[in-house]
Amino acid sequence: MSTNVSVNAHLSDIARKVLIVVANPTVSSNNGWPVGSYLIQRRTVTGFSNVEEDYSNRAAGVEIMPWRLEDTLRARGANYESGGLFKSFCVRDGRLITGQQQYSGRKVAQAVIAAVGA
């Protein structure tokens, strides 16, 4: 059993008691739960969008990422949402909180505070 699957199995056991904040949705998109599904399957999430990928590639003049996060999240069964090109955007689905990109930190922090009732 890989370390990632072991960590996910442990998280699965305590998921009802903890808040999961995903700073990098690739972690949850690539790690399968023991039952063969994904943490993000049937969950509403956000992350770096295809539009942002396209913009970044054009600005840099090269392909920056070899794959697309938005496409990967959708392929893994997530309900992907985007707040627009480099806009601060956060999604909370139960105990799972995701931010679209680096400009979403404040909204993610506010969602965490709301989720823990502080």
N, C-alpha and C positions, 0 to 999 in steps of 0.2 A: 504494500500500500504506500503510495507516495505521501510525502509530507503534506502537500496541498490537500489531498483527500482526507488525511488524518485531521488536519485543522478544520476542514469543512465538517467532518463528522462530529467533531467536538462542538463546533458552532451550532450544528443542527440540534444537538442535545440541549443546549442552553438558549436557543434562539428566542424562546418565550420570555426570557429574563433580561435580555440585553438589547441595546440599540446598535444597529450596524450602520456605520457611516462609511460610504465607499468614496475614497478620494480618487481612486483609479479603477473604474469599472472593468478594466481588463482582468483584474484579479477575480472578480465574480463571474466574468463571462467565460474564462478558461478553466475554472475549477468545477468539476462535476461533483454533485452530491452523491452519496453512496447509492441512491436509487437510480442513478443514471440521468438525472436532470441537472439543472443549473440553478444557482442561487437567484439569478435574475429571471428565470423562466416564469412567465405569466405575471411579472412584476412591472410596474411603471418606473422607468429609469431615464436618466439623461447622461450625457457625456459629450465629448468632442464630436461635433456634427460633420456630416459630409461637406456641407457648405463651408464650414470653417477649414476643413482639410483642403478643399479646392482653393480657397483664398490664400491659405498659407503656402501651398505649393506654387501658385502663381507669383506670390510676393518673393519667394526664395528662388524661383527659377528651377527648382528641382523637386522631385517627389520626396517629401520628408518622411512620411510613414509608409511602410511597405504594405499596410492593410488598413481598412477603415473600421473604426470603433463602432460607429452607428450601424453599419452593415452587420458587424459581428454580433452586436447586442440583439438586433432583430432576428438574425439567424439562430440565436440561442433561445428565442422565444420571448424576448422582452418586449414590452410595450414602450417603445422609445418616443420621447418627446424632446423638442428643442425650443429654446426661447429666442432664437434668432442669432444672427452673425455676431459673435463675441459679446453677447448680452449676458449679464448676470442672471443665472437661472438655476433653480433648485427644484428637485422633485422629492417628495416624501411619500413612500408607499409603506404604511405601517411603521415598522422599525428600520426600514431600509431608506437611507437618505443618500442621494447622489447630486453632485453639482456638475454643470455642463463643462466648465473649464476653469482656468485660473482666476477669472474675474467673478466667480460664483462663491468665493470663500465666505463673504459676509452673509449671504443668504443661507449657505449651508450651516454656518454657526448659529444663525437665528433659528433655523429648523431644529438643530440639536437642542438648543435651549428650550424651545417650545415642547420638544418631545420628552425631555426629562422633567418638565414642569418647573423649571427654575424661574 
